[in-house]
Amino acid sequence: MSDIDAYDPEAFRAAGHRLIDGLADHLVRAGGRDCPAISNVAPERMLEELPARFPAGPGGDVVMRLLEVVRRSTAVHHPGYVGHQVSTPLPQAALAELTSALINNGMAIYEMGQMQTVMERHVVAWMCGVLGFGDGSGGILTHGGSLGNLTALLAARQARAGHDIWTEGTQQPLALLASDQAHYCIDRAARIMGWGAGGSIAVPTDGRFRMGIDELERSHRRAVDEGRRVVAVVASCCSTATGSFDPVDAIADFCAEHDLWLHVDGAHGASFALSERTRDRLRGVERADSVVWDLHKMMALPSLNTAVLFRDGRRSYEAFAQQASYLFDDTDPGSEWFNVGRRTMECTKRALGVTAYCMLEAYGTAHFARHVERLMELTHRLEALVVAAADFELAVEPEANILCFRHVPPGFDQDLDGLQARIRRRVLDNGRYYLVQTRLRGRLWLRTSLMNPNTTEDDLEGLLDEIRATAANRGHRLD
Ligand SMILES: Cc1ncc(COP(=O)(O)O)c(C=O)c1O
């Protein structure tokens, strides 16, 4: 045992005060654009700079090291952060996370997280209500949209395979249908379930990257003709690259006709149901069998925090029809809603409902509707700037807070894709903005997700100016 008491409450109190001060200073700096949106360091250099050895005895200063992590991270609270679909988290949500980490109640079973379990249940019930699911709906919280989609699709498989596949396994070639814009985790889920490369069938999308019903019918017929048993259709709401919403209502009609499970991947876009101004994009979502909804994308919570919601809550017991007599009462699984480990991939699990419950209680549900509306206002502002500029091209009219565009300097007749990639690299090196890129039908586009409600219109004008300056300074010969 070392001579330092690692569990000393006073040392924790002192370190905590220093840490919170440092984090609050970070919020001031990032919010005031006084630090880079990204401090871009090559992986090899980072590897060299950070000690790889750990001392045998004590000596490191946790707070100093943590604040260095903060300084060197991508600053999602910086108004120039317009990159991936990662939220600008509510600072107080981090306090909830800290608390859950300290008490470390694992939540597989009710005894290890009693209030936490009920908080999760209330959050899930509220989310089901937002989607328009009725009595008997339910679900769980889990770690991320990828795991959430897999969990929902496991339930779909069990419900539509035609036999007890969890117990018996299968030799039958099963499949799901999802648009060619679906997040890669859908294809990954099909492969994890043993369906192979043909298990996730890509349905072609229209000019706005949305699943077409005619194409869905054609893809379904072809799969059946090839001997596949299709169990589910996945509607992307919205897609990752362009934020396009598949038409849920029409897909629900198709699923009803063919007795297929309808899963909505609403990892990003389910939050659009929160506002009357945006919920039309999800018309028909109340007819879905399951919906995945990330709270760490459009609900401003820290990663990861995902709801897997079922119109018929009993379905959530089918994803993992596992027996574990040392943990669960196996006589009636449905009566054991309070042992969430039965319905999640995780056994020990972070108390995700605590953060969600506390934020909903503290700020009120309307706050989250306004959050979505604000991010859409910013997106439309950027769209207007791009459309008005002769030297920019818009990929597709945005339905969500994701906007793809590219810089087309007048008279530039060289490799436009290469230009976008080089511009992006230079913008990241400058550090005032963080944006990403995506390939759409073979062409490279700059991609922005407007995630930070504190981004201003001036920031957006500044972004286009920065892109122009980056291209112009080097006479388009960026390297
Ligand atoms: C539509 C969609 N589904 C699933 C995911 C995966 O979610 P996660 O990163 O939480 O695993 C993403 C992530 O961007 C997404 O956009």
The ligand as an ORCA input file, in Angstrom:
! r2SCAN-3c Opt
* xyz 0 1
  C     -27.756      7.709    -38.574
  C     -26.727      7.225    -37.594
  N     -26.879      6.018    -37.020
  C     -25.987      5.522    -36.139
  C     -24.872      6.245    -35.802
  C     -23.894      5.660    -34.839
  O     -24.085      6.231    -33.607
  P     -22.954      6.150    -32.449
  O     -21.828      6.990    -32.931
  O     -23.665      6.706    -31.271
  O     -22.584      4.714    -32.291
  C     -24.665      7.507    -36.369
  C     -23.463      8.289    -36.024
  O     -23.155      9.291    -36.571
  C     -25.618      8.007    -37.274
  O     -25.472      9.204    -37.863
*
